[in-house]
Amino acid sequence: MERLVEKEAKNYIEREFYGGLKICNLDNLQSKLKSKLRIFSRDRDKLDFLKICRQESVREKEKHMKSCTKGGCQFEEIRDTGIFVIDQEIDNINRFYKFEPISEDKFTPEEESGLHCKLNEITQKLEQLGVEQEKILVEIESLKNHFNLGKREWFQLLKGKLIDLVIERVLDKENIAVIYDYLSEGFKNITKLLGY
């Protein structure tokens, strides 16, 4: 599916988006792009399409500007307008786009609740040990807000946050390993994929 969207985007930029218009202004380019986006029903496909269109527009502009010797060439201006229109559409879709993990990767309510309780227990144990770092508490609280990422992405986020705490010397490697092992109990399939 991804290859189809990529192929469609490259053909669109090459043949349609900038071509066929007598006047390549903001209104015309925006109208043309909105019309094209109607063929995609999924926001993910629209975003992929737009990002490839943007990448191709920038590539064409850079290639042209290397060899352009005409003063007052409008190629750059038209491409900049097109990139602006594409960026607006990306921003517009991103305002409402919600990442949906594959169903097997979604946390069940029981799993979310269990991890939430474990995160609370970790916070309490660290406080009992006298580790009252605001940084740790903020990181743990933020993890509670990201279960919507799915298991794989959530554990990747956890891993990154724990590594940051080691780098910043807030916690040592041994404590980080204990925390990760405790949170990943029952999720060994996911954590194996992440190489931990």
Order of alpha helices (4+ residues) and beta strands (2+ residues): alpha-alpha-alpha-alpha-alpha-alpha-alpha-alpha-alpha
